[in-house]
Structure formats: C-alpha cells, structure tokens
Amino acid sequence: MVRNIIFLLGILVFLSAIWAIKDEKIGKKTKIVVTTVLLAGLLFAYIYETHINENESKISRLLLEFKQGKSLKCGGYDITNEKFNYEFGTACFVAKREAKEFSGVVVPINSCE
C-alpha cells in the first residue's frame, strides 16, 4: 500500500513538473500528449497487474486443493494427486506412470475450474 502511494506521488510530481514548464519551451499540446500517454500506460499497467494477480490467486488455490487430495475438473478430466503430478516448469498436470488409463495425458492448469 505504501509503495503504491509513493509511486502515485512520484507520478504526481512528474506531471506537476511537466505542467510547471513554461509554454514557450513545451507547448500545451505536448503536455497534454505526455499526460495522456502516461495515464493510459498507468491504466494499462494497473489492469494487467490486476489480471495477473487474479490468475496467480486462482492457480495457488487450485494447487492447494490438488495437494489436499481434492479432485479438480480440468479439460474434461478429473485431476487428483493419486493419478497426476503437477509440473511447475510447464504449469501442467502430467499423468503418473501407474495411471495407465491416462497414459500421455498433459493438462494445463489454466484449463481447470
């Protein structure tokens, strides 16, 4: 929270500095363009970070349920820790060798509900 406040104060100081420059050196159109681009970039970054945080929370919740032995619905399969392993590098569930009926099945965690 404090980091966000400091970041926003930094942006406010930057915008104040831009608008404090005399119009003879930087025109009003340029100031408006810089302000608009900066605010649009900040809005995009905020939306992106929010999406990423929600996705990470979903994955963490799914992994916790998987480790607890609960069944997950993923891409038409019932994923359990008895028949599947989770591979962190690829973020996928891979069938165990003992589970012959799922031989070669790889299910991405993003397909889980």
MOPAC internal coordinates of N, CA, C and O (Angstrom, degrees):
PM7 1SCF
backbone

  N    0.0000 0     0.00 0     0.00 0    0    0    0
  C    1.4527 1     0.00 0     0.00 0    1    0    0
  C    1.5276 1   110.53 1     0.00 0    2    1    0
  O    1.2310 1   120.92 1   133.09 1    3    2    1
  N    1.3313 1   115.84 1   -46.91 1    3    2    1
  C    1.4614 1   120.27 1  -179.97 1    5    3    2
  C    1.5276 1   109.89 1   -63.54 1    6    5    3
  O    1.2310 1   120.77 1   141.23 1    7    6    5
  N    1.3276 1   116.13 1   -38.77 1    7    6    5
  C    1.4585 1   120.13 1   179.04 1    9    7    6
  C    1.5306 1   110.52 1   -61.30 1   10    9    7
  O    1.2310 1   120.23 1   138.96 1   11   10    9
  N    1.3231 1   117.17 1   -41.04 1   11   10    9
  C    1.4639 1   120.72 1   179.03 1   13   11   10
  C    1.5187 1   111.56 1   -65.26 1   14   13   11
  O    1.2310 1   120.23 1   139.58 1   15   14   13
  N    1.3352 1   117.16 1   -40.42 1   15   14   13
  C    1.4651 1   120.68 1   179.17 1   17   15   14
  C    1.5197 1   110.35 1   -64.69 1   18   17   15
  O    1.2310 1   120.25 1   136.36 1   19   18   17
  N    1.3293 1   117.13 1   -43.64 1   19   18   17
  C    1.4677 1   120.57 1   178.65 1   21   19   18
  C    1.5199 1   110.18 1   -63.66 1   22   21   19
  O    1.2310 1   120.08 1   139.44 1   23   22   21
  N    1.3284 1   117.45 1   -40.56 1   23   22   21
  C    1.4622 1   121.19 1   178.40 1   25   23   22
  C    1.5295 1   110.72 1   -62.30 1   26   25   23
  O    1.2310 1   120.20 1   134.02 1   27   26   25
  N    1.3316 1   117.21 1   -45.98 1   27   26   25
  C    1.4640 1   120.76 1   179.72 1   29   27   26
  C    1.5298 1   111.43 1   -65.28 1   30   29   27
  O    1.2310 1   120.13 1   143.02 1   31   30   29
  N    1.3173 1   117.36 1   -36.98 1   31   30   29
  C    1.4588 1   119.81 1   176.09 1   33   31   30
  C    1.5286 1   110.79 1   -64.54 1   34   33   31
  O    1.2310 1   120.23 1   141.37 1   35   34   33
  N    1.3269 1   117.16 1   -38.63 1   35   34   33
  C    1.4591 1   120.78 1   176.43 1   37   35   34
  C    1.5224 1   111.75 1   -61.86 1   38   37   35
  O    1.2310 1   120.57 1   137.06 1   39   38   37
  N    1.3092 1   116.52 1   -42.94 1   39   38   37
  C    1.4772 1   120.92 1   177.71 1   41   39   38
  C    1.5331 1   110.01 1   -63.81 1   42   41   39
  O    1.2310 1   120.65 1   138.04 1   43   42   41
  N    1.3238 1   116.37 1   -41.96 1   43   42   41
  C    1.4668 1   120.84 1   179.13 1   45   43   42
  C    1.5311 1   110.59 1   -62.67 1   46   45   43
  O    1.2310 1   119.98 1   137.39 1   47   46   45
  N    1.3255 1   117.64 1   -42.61 1   47   46   45
  C    1.4650 1   121.32 1   177.61 1   49   47   46
  C    1.5201 1   110.25 1   -63.57 1   50   49   47
  O    1.2310 1   119.85 1   138.22 1   51   50   49
  N    1.3373 1   117.89 1   -41.78 1   51   50   49
  C    1.4619 1   121.57 1   178.92 1   53   51   50
  C    1.5250 1   110.89 1   -62.41 1   54   53   51
  O    1.2310 1   120.55 1   133.22 1   55   54   53
  N    1.3243 1   116.55 1   -46.78 1   55   54   53
  C    1.4663 1   119.69 1   179.34 1   57   55   54
  C    1.5233 1   111.45 1   -65.36 1   58   57   55
  O    1.2310 1   120.60 1   142.31 1   59   58   57
  N    1.3123 1   116.46 1   -37.69 1   59   58   57
  C    1.4740 1   119.66 1   177.25 1   61   59   58
  C    1.5246 1   110.78 1   -63.38 1   62   61   59
  O    1.2310 1   120.69 1   139.86 1   63   62   61
  N    1.3206 1   116.28 1   -40.14 1   63   62   61
  C    1.4656 1   120.24 1   178.77 1   65   63   62
  C    1.5257 1   110.99 1   -65.27 1   66   65   63
  O    1.2310 1   120.54 1   139.43 1   67   66   65
  N    1.3186 1   116.57 1   -40.57 1   67   66   65
  C    1.4766 1   120.37 1   178.21 1   69   67   66
  C    1.5261 1   109.93 1   -61.91 1   70   69   67
  O    1.2310 1   120.34 1   133.44 1   71   70   69
  N    1.3207 1   116.96 1   -46.56 1   71   70   69
  C    1.4609 1   120.42 1  -176.61 1   73   71   70
  C    1.5263 1   112.51 1   -75.80 1   74   73   71
  O    1.2310 1   119.50 1   163.75 1   75   74   73
  N    1.3437 1   118.56 1   -16.25 1   75   74   73
  C    1.4611 1   121.39 1   178.34 1   77   75   74
  C    1.5315 1   112.19 1   -81.08 1   78   77   75
  O    1.2310 1   120.31 1   162.54 1   79   78   77
  N    1.3292 1   117.02 1   -17.46 1   79   78   77
  C    1.4641 1   120.37 1   178.86 1   81   79   78
  C    1.5223 1   109.02 1   -68.28 1   82   81   79
  O    1.2310 1   121.27 1   -40.31 1   83   82   81
  N    1.3139 1   115.18 1   139.69 1   83   82   81
  C    1.4605 1   120.05 1  -178.38 1   85   83   82
  C    1.5261 1   110.81 1   -61.20 1   86   85   83
  O    1.2310 1   121.51 1   -32.71 1   87   86   85
  N    1.3135 1   114.71 1   147.29 1   87   86   85
  C    1.4622 1   120.50 1  -177.61 1   89   87   86
  C    1.5320 1   112.65 1   -65.35 1   90   89   87
  O    1.2310 1   119.72 1   160.28 1   91   90   89
  N    1.3397 1   118.14 1   -19.72 1   91   90   89
  C    1.4587 1   120.34 1   178.86 1   93   91   90
  C    1.5370 1   111.23 1   -70.42 1   94   93   91
  O    1.2310 1   120.22 1   151.02 1   95   94   93
  N    1.3320 1   117.19 1   -28.98 1   95   94   93
  C    1.4652 1   120.92 1  -178.60 1   97   95   94
  C    1.5280 1   111.64 1   -87.88 1   98   97   95
  O    1.2310 1   120.64 1   136.07 1   99   98   97
  N    1.3169 1   116.37 1   -43.93 1   99   98   97
  C    1.4716 1   121.54 1   177.31 1  101   99   98
  C    1.5249 1   106.54 1  -131.43 1  102  101   99
  O    1.2310 1   120.92 1   -57.54 1  103  102  101
  N    1.3214 1   115.85 1   122.46 1  103  102  101
  C    1.4535 1   120.38 1  -177.58 1  105  103  102
  C    1.5245 1   112.49 1   -70.64 1  106  105  103
  O    1.2310 1   121.40 1   -17.63 1  107  106  105
  N    1.3313 1   114.92 1   162.37 1  107  106  105
  C    1.4662 1   120.15 1   179.78 1  109  107  106
  C    1.5191 1   111.93 1   -62.87 1  110  109  107
  O    1.2310 1   120.16 1   144.72 1  111  110  109
  N    1.3225 1   117.31 1   -35.28 1  111  110  109
  C    1.4645 1   120.03 1   178.75 1  113  111  110
  C    1.5338 1   110.22 1   -63.03 1  114  113  111
  O    1.2310 1   120.69 1   138.33 1  115  114  113
  N    1.3121 1   116.29 1   -41.67 1  115  114  113
  C    1.4624 1   120.24 1   179.10 1  117  115  114
  C    1.5208 1   110.64 1   -65.00 1  118  117  115
  O    1.2310 1   120.50 1   138.62 1  119  118  117
  N    1.3236 1   116.66 1   -41.38 1  119  118  117
  C    1.4596 1   120.83 1   178.21 1  121  119  118
  C    1.5336 1   110.83 1   -62.42 1  122  121  119
  O    1.2310 1   120.68 1   138.17 1  123  122  121
  N    1.3177 1   116.31 1   -41.83 1  123  122  121
  C    1.4590 1   120.86 1   179.35 1  125  123  122
  C    1.5263 1   110.35 1   -65.39 1  126  125  123
  O    1.2310 1   120.61 1   137.31 1  127  126  125
  N    1.3330 1   116.44 1   -42.69 1  127  126  125
  C    1.4680 1   120.28 1   179.09 1  129  127  126
  C    1.5261 1   110.53 1   -62.83 1  130  129  127
  O    1.2310 1   119.78 1   133.74 1  131  130  129
  N    1.3347 1   118.03 1   -46.26 1  131  130  129
  C    1.4646 1   121.57 1   179.89 1  133  131  130
  C    1.5266 1   110.23 1   -61.71 1  134  133  131
  O    1.2310 1   120.21 1   135.74 1  135  134  133
  N    1.3188 1   117.21 1   -44.26 1  135  134  133
  C    1.4662 1   121.30 1   179.67 1  137  135  134
  C    1.5249 1   110.88 1   -63.90 1  138  137  135
  O    1.2310 1   120.24 1   136.24 1  139  138  137
  N    1.3218 1   117.15 1   -43.76 1  139  138  137
  C    1.4622 1   121.06 1  -179.29 1  141  139  138
  C    1.5273 1   111.35 1   -64.92 1  142  141  139
  O    1.2310 1   120.60 1   134.76 1  143  142  141
  N    1.3249 1   116.45 1   -45.24 1  143  142  141
  C    1.4665 1   120.01 1   179.75 1  145  143  142
  C    1.5269 1   110.44 1   -63.76 1  146  145  143
  O    1.2310 1   120.01 1   137.54 1  147  146  145
  N    1.3131 1   117.58 1   -42.46 1  147  146  145
  C    1.4588 1   121.12 1   179.68 1  149  147  146
  C    1.5235 1   111.16 1   -63.85 1  150  149  147
  O    1.2310 1   120.14 1   133.97 1  151  150  149
  N    1.3178 1   117.34 1   -46.03 1  151  150  149
  C    1.4619 1   120.20 1   179.99 1  153  151  150
  C    1.5311 1   111.86 1   -66.84 1  154  153  151
  O    1.2310 1   120.22 1   142.20 1  155  154  153
  N    1.3388 1   117.18 1   -37.80 1  155  154  153
  C    1.4667 1   120.03 1   177.25 1  157  155  154
  C    1.5314 1   110.37 1   -65.53 1  158  157  155
  O    1.2310 1   120.29 1   139.23 1  159  158  157
  N    1.3242 1   117.05 1   -40.77 1  159  158  157
  C    1.4616 1   120.87 1   177.18 1  161  159  158
  C    1.5194 1   111.67 1   -63.20 1  162  161  159
  O    1.2310 1   120.42 1   138.10 1  163  162  161
  N    1.3186 1   116.80 1   -41.90 1  163  162  161
  C    1.4673 1   120.73 1   177.87 1  165  163  162
  C    1.5250 1   111.42 1   -64.53 1  166  165  163
  O    1.2310 1   120.33 1   139.35 1  167  166  165
  N    1.3155 1   116.98 1   -40.65 1  167  166  165
  C    1.4628 1   120.80 1   177.94 1  169  167  166
  C    1.5236 1   110.67 1   -63.67 1  170  169  167
  O    1.2310 1   120.14 1   135.25 1  171  170  169
  N    1.3166 1   117.34 1   -44.75 1  171  170  169
  C    1.4595 1   121.15 1   177.32 1  173  171  170
  C    1.5263 1   111.13 1   -60.55 1  174  173  171
  O    1.2310 1   120.37 1   135.23 1  175  174  173
  N    1.3427 1   116.89 1   -44.77 1  175  174  173
  C    1.4652 1   120.91 1   179.92 1  177  175  174
  C    1.5237 1   111.00 1   -62.78 1  178  177  175
  O    1.2310 1   119.93 1   139.83 1  179  178  177
  N    1.3266 1   117.74 1   -40.17 1  179  178  177
  C    1.4561 1   121.21 1   179.44 1  181  179  178
  C    1.5354 1   110.78 1   -64.31 1  182  181  179
  O    1.2310 1   120.39 1   133.87 1  183  182  181
  N    1.3315 1   116.86 1   -46.13 1  183  182  181
  C    1.4708 1   121.07 1  -179.97 1  185  183  182
  C    1.5262 1   110.09 1   -63.43 1  186  185  183
  O    1.2310 1   120.03 1   137.51 1  187  186  185
  N    1.3263 1   117.55 1   -42.49 1  187  186  185
  C    1.4578 1   122.16 1   179.64 1  189  187  186
  C    1.5301 1   110.78 1   -62.80 1  190  189  187
  O    1.2310 1   120.19 1   131.79 1  191  190  189
  N    1.3129 1   117.25 1   -48.21 1  191  190  189
  C    1.4675 1   120.87 1  -179.82 1  193  191  190
  C    1.5239 1   111.75 1   -63.08 1  194  193  191
  O    1.2310 1   120.15 1   141.89 1  195  194  193
  N    1.3163 1   117.32 1   -38.11 1  195  194  193
  C    1.4576 1   120.71 1   177.39 1  197  195  194
  C    1.5172 1   110.75 1   -62.99 1  198  197  195
  O    1.2310 1   120.32 1   136.66 1  199  198  197
  N    1.3250 1   117.00 1   -43.34 1  199  198  197
  C    1.4608 1   121.71 1   178.46 1  201  199  198
  C    1.5261 1   110.82 1   -63.13 1  202  201  199
  O    1.2310 1   120.29 1   135.10 1  203  202  201
  N    1.3194 1   117.05 1   -44.90 1  203  202  201
  C    1.4625 1   121.54 1  -179.88 1  205  203  202
  C    1.5266 1   110.50 1   -62.89 1  206  205  203
  O    1.2310 1   119.97 1   136.14 1  207  206  205
  N    1.3196 1   117.66 1   -43.86 1  207  206  205
  C    1.4711 1   120.74 1   179.39 1  209  207  206
  C    1.5228 1   111.91 1   -63.04 1  210  209  207
  O    1.2310 1   120.05 1   139.72 1  211  210  209
  N    1.3267 1   117.52 1   -40.28 1  211  210  209
  C    1.4671 1   120.68 1   177.44 1  213  211  210
  C    1.5250 1   110.67 1   -64.27 1  214  213  211
  O    1.2310 1   120.39 1   138.24 1  215  214  213
  N    1.3269 1   116.85 1   -41.76 1  215  214  213
  C    1.4644 1   121.34 1   179.33 1  217  215  214
  C    1.5314 1   110.85 1   -64.61 1  218  217  215
  O    1.2310 1   120.34 1   137.22 1  219  218  217
  N    1.3273 1   116.95 1   -42.78 1  219  218  217
  C    1.4668 1   120.47 1   178.77 1  221  219  218
  C    1.5258 1   111.17 1   -64.84 1  222  221  219
  O    1.2310 1   120.43 1   141.88 1  223  222  221
  N    1.3277 1   116.78 1   -38.12 1  223  222  221
  C    1.4662 1   120.20 1   178.12 1  225  223  222
  C    1.5238 1   110.79 1   -64.80 1  226  225  223
  O    1.2310 1   120.77 1   139.20 1  227  226  225
  N    1.3328 1   116.13 1   -40.80 1  227  226  225
  C    1.4636 1   120.44 1   178.88 1  229  227  226
  C    1.5256 1   110.44 1   -63.48 1  230  229  227
  O    1.2310 1   120.34 1   135.15 1  231  230  229
  N    1.3262 1   116.95 1   -44.85 1  231  230  229
  C    1.4653 1   120.95 1  -179.71 1  233  231  230
  C    1.5234 1   110.57 1   -64.22 1  234  233  231
  O    1.2310 1   120.16 1   137.76 1  235  234  233
  N    1.3231 1   117.30 1   -42.24 1  235  234  233
  C    1.4705 1   120.48 1   178.39 1  237  235  234
  C    1.5195 1   111.21 1   -61.49 1  238  237  235
  O    1.2310 1   120.75 1   137.71 1  239  238  237
  N    1.3355 1   116.18 1   -42.29 1  239  238  237
  C    1.4667 1   120.56 1   178.71 1  241  239  238
  C    1.5222 1   110.66 1   -63.37 1  242  241  239
  O    1.2310 1   120.33 1   135.79 1  243  242  241
  N    1.3368 1   116.97 1   -44.21 1  243  242  241
  C    1.4591 1   121.11 1   179.56 1  245  243  242
  C    1.5274 1   111.33 1   -63.52 1  246  245  243
  O    1.2310 1   119.99 1   137.77 1  247  246  245
  N    1.3277 1   117.63 1   -42.23 1  247  246  245
  C    1.4605 1   120.37 1   179.33 1  249  247  246
  C    1.5283 1   111.68 1   -65.57 1  250  249  247
  O    1.2310 1   120.74 1   142.23 1  251  250  249
  N    1.3229 1   116.18 1   -37.77 1  251  250  249
  C    1.4614 1   119.77 1   177.43 1  253  251  250
  C    1.5230 1   110.66 1   -63.02 1  254  253  251
  O    1.2310 1   120.63 1   135.00 1  255  254  253
  N    1.3273 1   116.40 1   -45.00 1  255  254  253
  C    1.4687 1   120.36 1   177.90 1  257  255  254
  C    1.5322 1   110.61 1   -63.14 1  258  257  255
  O    1.2310 1   120.48 1   139.65 1  259  258  257
  N    1.3222 1   116.70 1   -40.35 1  259  258  257
  C    1.4687 1   121.25 1   178.95 1  261  259  258
  C    1.5286 1   110.83 1   -62.09 1  262  261  259
  O    1.2310 1   120.61 1   134.88 1  263  262  261
  N    1.3322 1   116.45 1   -45.12 1  263  262  261
  C    1.4639 1   120.43 1  -179.56 1  265  263  262
  C    1.5269 1   112.10 1   -67.58 1  266  265  263
  O    1.2310 1   120.37 1   153.30 1  267  266  265
  N    1.3245 1   116.89 1   -26.70 1  267  266  265
  C    1.4612 1   121.19 1   178.56 1  269  267  266
  C    1.5218 1   111.82 1   -79.83 1  270  269  267
  O    1.2310 1   120.37 1   175.63 1  271  270  269
  N    1.3262 1   116.89 1    -4.37 1  271  270  269
  C    1.4557 1   120.65 1   177.73 1  273  271  270
  C    1.5178 1   114.53 1    90.98 1  274  273  271
  O    1.2310 1   120.01 1  -171.17 1  275  274  273
  N    1.3184 1   117.58 1     8.83 1  275  274  273
  C    1.4638 1   120.72 1   178.73 1  277  275  274
  C    1.5236 1   109.76 1   -77.67 1  278  277  275
  O    1.2310 1   121.01 1   -22.53 1  279  278  277
  N    1.3064 1   115.68 1   157.47 1  279  278  277
  C    1.4608 1   122.14 1   179.55 1  281  279  278
  C    1.5238 1   109.60 1   -89.85 1  282  281  279
  O    1.2310 1   120.63 1   -46.49 1  283  282  281
  N    1.3213 1   116.40 1   133.51 1  283  282  281
  C    1.4625 1   122.43 1   177.64 1  285  283  282
  C    1.5211 1   109.63 1  -110.22 1  286  285  283
  O    1.2310 1   120.13 1   -37.95 1  287  286  285
  N    1.3132 1   117.36 1   142.05 1  287  286  285
  C    1.4688 1   123.10 1   175.20 1  289  287  286
  C    1.5206 1   107.77 1   -93.90 1  290  289  287
  O    1.2310 1   121.37 1   -67.79 1  291  290  289
  N    1.3246 1   114.99 1   112.21 1  291  290  289
  C    1.4629 1   120.31 1  -176.95 1  293  291  290
  C    1.5217 1   110.46 1  -136.19 1  294  293  291
  O    1.2310 1   120.63 1   -67.49 1  295  294  293
  N    1.3025 1   116.40 1   112.51 1  295  294  293
  C    1.4592 1   120.79 1   173.84 1  297  295  294
  C    1.5161 1   114.60 1    52.18 1  298  297  295
  O    1.2310 1   119.26 1  -140.47 1  299  298  297
  N    1.3216 1   119.01 1    39.53 1  299  298  297
  C    1.4550 1   122.20 1   178.61 1  301  299  298
  C    1.5183 1   114.15 1    87.04 1  302  301  299
  O    1.2310 1   119.85 1  -178.43 1  303  302  301
  N    1.3152 1   117.90 1     1.57 1  303  302  301
  C    1.4642 1   122.01 1   178.68 1  305  303  302
  C    1.5310 1   109.77 1  -114.48 1  306  305  303
  O    1.2310 1   121.46 1   -29.41 1  307  306  305
  N    1.3279 1   114.80 1   150.59 1  307  306  305
  C    1.4542 1   120.98 1   169.86 1  309  307  306
  C    1.5192 1   107.00 1   -97.18 1  310  309  307
  O    1.2310 1   120.58 1   -70.99 1  311  310  309
  N    1.3186 1   116.49 1   109.01 1  311  310  309
  C    1.4565 1   122.45 1  -174.94 1  313  311  310
  C    1.5296 1   109.22 1   -93.50 1  314  313  311
  O    1.2310 1   120.25 1   -56.33 1  315  314  313
  N    1.3177 1   117.13 1   123.67 1  315  314  313
  C    1.4607 1   122.93 1   174.06 1  317  315  314
  C    1.5150 1   108.98 1  -130.07 1  318  317  315
  O    1.2310 1   120.94 1   -20.97 1  319  318  317
  N    1.3342 1   115.81 1   159.03 1  319  318  317
  C    1.4607 1   118.35 1  -179.38 1  321  319  318
  C    1.5267 1   111.91 1   -76.10 1  322  321  319
  O    1.2310 1   120.00 1   175.59 1  323  322  321
  N    1.3137 1   117.61 1    -4.41 1  323  322  321
  C    1.4641 1   120.88 1   175.09 1  325  323  322
  C    1.5239 1   111.73 1   -78.89 1  326  325  323
  O    1.2310 1   120.57 1   150.92 1  327  326  325
  N    1.3454 1   116.51 1   -29.08 1  327  326  325
  C    1.4646 1   120.16 1  -175.26 1  329  327  326
  C    1.5230 1   113.74 1  -116.30 1  330  329  327
  O    1.2310 1   120.18 1   170.11 1  331  330  329
  N    1.3349 1   117.25 1    -9.89 1  331  330  329
  C    1.4659 1   120.83 1  -177.07 1  333  331  330
  C    1.5213 1   110.71 1  -133.78 1  334  333  331
  O    1.2310 1   121.29 1   -27.12 1  335  334  333
  N    1.3143 1   115.15 1   152.88 1  335  334  333
  C    1.4607 1   123.63 1   170.51 1  337  335  334
  C    1.5144 1   107.57 1  -113.23 1  338  337  335
  O    1.2310 1   120.53 1   -28.22 1  339  338  337
  N    1.3242 1   116.58 1   151.78 1  339  338  337
  C    1.4637 1   120.47 1   174.46 1  341  339  338
  C    1.5157 1   109.17 1  -100.34 1  342  341  339
  O    1.2310 1   120.58 1   -51.40 1  343  342  341
  N    1.3215 1   116.49 1   128.60 1  343  342  341
  C    1.4618 1   122.77 1   178.35 1  345  343  342
  C    1.5286 1   108.42 1  -104.50 1  346  345  343
  O    1.2310 1   120.61 1   -66.66 1  347  346  345
  N    1.3326 1   116.44 1   113.34 1  347  346  345
  C    1.4553 1   120.83 1  -175.85 1  349  347  346
  C    1.5240 1   112.58 1   -67.77 1  350  349  347
  O    1.2310 1   119.63 1   144.36 1  351  350  349
  N    1.3027 1   118.31 1   -35.64 1  351  350  349
  C    1.4636 1   121.22 1  -177.67 1  353  351  350
  C    1.5098 1   113.73 1   -61.87 1  354  353  351
  O    1.2310 1   120.64 1   143.02 1  355  354  353
  N    1.3254 1   116.38 1   -36.98 1  355  354  353
  C    1.4622 1   120.61 1  -179.10 1  357  355  354
  C    1.5155 1   112.87 1  -106.73 1  358  357  355
  O    1.2310 1   120.08 1   175.12 1  359  358  357
  N    1.3251 1   117.46 1    -4.88 1  359  358  357
  C    1.4753 1   123.58 1  -178.19 1  361  359  358
  C    1.5280 1   110.24 1    54.99 1  362  361  359
  O    1.2310 1   121.08 1  -133.31 1  363  362  361
  N    1.3289 1   115.54 1    46.69 1  363  362  361
  C    1.4610 1   121.69 1  -178.98 1  365  363  362
  C    1.5257 1   110.61 1  -132.29 1  366  365  363
  O    1.2310 1   121.80 1   -24.83 1  367  366  365
  N    1.3267 1   114.16 1   155.17 1  367  366  365
  C    1.4570 1   120.91 1   170.34 1  369  367  366
  C    1.5230 1   107.36 1   -93.94 1  370  369  367
  O    1.2310 1   120.65 1   -51.84 1  371  370  369
  N    1.3300 1   116.36 1   128.16 1  371  370  369
  C    1.4613 1   122.46 1  -178.67 1  373  371  370
  C    1.5222 1   107.95 1  -117.19 1  374  373  371
  O    1.2310 1   120.94 1   -46.83 1  375  374  373
  N    1.3291 1   115.82 1   133.17 1  375  374  373
  C    1.4662 1   120.50 1  -178.12 1  377  375  374
  C    1.5230 1   110.35 1   -64.50 1  378  377  375
  O    1.2310 1   121.20 1   -39.19 1  379  378  377
  N    1.3264 1   115.32 1   140.81 1  379  378  377
  C    1.4672 1   120.88 1   176.17 1  381  379  378
  C    1.5218 1   109.19 1   -74.24 1  382  381  379
  O    1.2310 1   120.61 1   -21.81 1  383  382  381
  N    1.3036 1   116.44 1   158.19 1  383  382  381
  C    1.4666 1   121.09 1  -179.03 1  385  383  382
  C    1.5207 1   111.21 1   -64.65 1  386  385  383
  O    1.2310 1   120.67 1   148.58 1  387  386  385
  N    1.3220 1   116.32 1   -31.42 1  387  386  385
  C    1.4662 1   120.09 1  -178.36 1  389  387  386
  C    1.5323 1   112.12 1   -69.62 1  390  389  387
  O    1.2310 1   120.27 1   155.60 1  391  390  389
  N    1.3215 1   117.10 1   -24.40 1  391  390  389
  C    1.4627 1   121.40 1  -178.73 1  393  391  390
  C    1.5266 1   109.18 1   -87.44 1  394  393  391
  O    1.2310 1   120.53 1   -97.69 1  395  394  393
  N    1.3196 1   116.58 1    82.31 1  395  394  393
  C    1.4720 1   122.09 1  -175.07 1  397  395  394
  C    1.5275 1   112.50 1   -63.69 1  398  397  395
  O    1.2310 1   120.23 1   147.92 1  399  398  397
  N    1.3441 1   117.16 1   -32.08 1  399  398  397
  C    1.4690 1   119.61 1  -178.48 1  401  399  398
  C    1.5320 1   112.56 1   -68.66 1  402  401  399
  O    1.2310 1   120.22 1   162.65 1  403  402  401
  N    1.3552 1   117.19 1   -17.35 1  403  402  401
  C    1.4655 1   121.63 1   178.68 1  405  403  402
  C    1.5209 1   111.84 1  -111.86 1  406  405  403
  O    1.2310 1   119.76 1  -156.28 1  407  406  405
  N    1.2973 1   118.06 1    23.72 1  407  406  405
  C    1.4590 1   122.79 1  -175.95 1  409  407  406
  C    1.5354 1   110.71 1   -55.46 1  410  409  407
  O    1.2310 1   121.00 1   -56.42 1  411  410  409
  N    1.3176 1   115.69 1   123.58 1  411  410  409
  C    1.4646 1   121.25 1   177.64 1  413  411  410
  C    1.5144 1   115.33 1    81.01 1  414  413  411
  O    1.2310 1   119.50 1  -175.27 1  415  414  413
  N    1.3323 1   118.56 1     4.73 1  415  414  413
  C    1.4593 1   121.10 1  -178.24 1  417  415  414
  C    1.5240 1   109.09 1   -81.41 1  418  417  415
  O    1.2310 1   121.26 1   -50.80 1  419  418  417
  N    1.3390 1   115.20 1   129.20 1  419  418  417
  C    1.4623 1   123.12 1   174.95 1  421  419  418
  C    1.5214 1   106.61 1  -127.72 1  422  421  419
  O    1.2310 1   120.81 1   -57.01 1  423  422  421
  N    1.3394 1   116.05 1   122.99 1  423  422  421
  C    1.4678 1   120.40 1  -175.95 1  425  423  422
  C    1.5363 1   108.40 1  -122.40 1  426  425  423
  O    1.2310 1   119.58 1   -60.25 1  427  426  425
  N    1.3387 1   118.41 1   119.75 1  427  426  425
  C    1.4678 1   120.62 1   177.11 1  429  427  426
  C    1.5296 1   110.65 1   -67.59 1  430  429  427
  O    1.2310 1   121.22 1   -36.08 1  431  430  429
  N    1.3302 1   115.28 1   143.92 1  431  430  429
  C    1.4599 1   119.33 1  -178.46 1  433  431  430
  C    1.5262 1   111.35 1   -67.43 1  434  433  431
  O    1.2310 1   119.90 1   156.90 1  435  434  433
  N    1.3281 1   117.80 1   -23.10 1  435  434  433
  C    1.4673 1   120.44 1   178.88 1  437  435  434
  C    1.5226 1   112.51 1   -67.12 1  438  437  435
  O    1.2310 1   119.95 1   162.88 1  439  438  437
  N    1.3341 1   117.69 1   -17.12 1  439  438  437
  C    1.4619 1   119.99 1   179.71 1  441  439  438
  C    1.5273 1   111.82 1   -87.43 1  442  441  439
  O    1.2310 1   120.38 1  -178.72 1  443  442  441
  N    1.3302 1   116.88 1     1.28 1  443  442  441
  C    1.4754 1   120.45 1  -177.25 1  445  443  442
  C    1.5206 1   111.08 1   -88.62 1  446  445  443
  O    1.2310 1   122.35 1   -25.34 1  447  446  445
  N    1.3245 1   113.10 1   154.66 1  447  446  445
  C    1.4662 1   120.63 1   177.99 1  449  447  446
  C    1.5034 1   110.34 1  -113.10 1  450  449  447
  O    1.2310 1   120.10 1   180.00 1  451  450  449

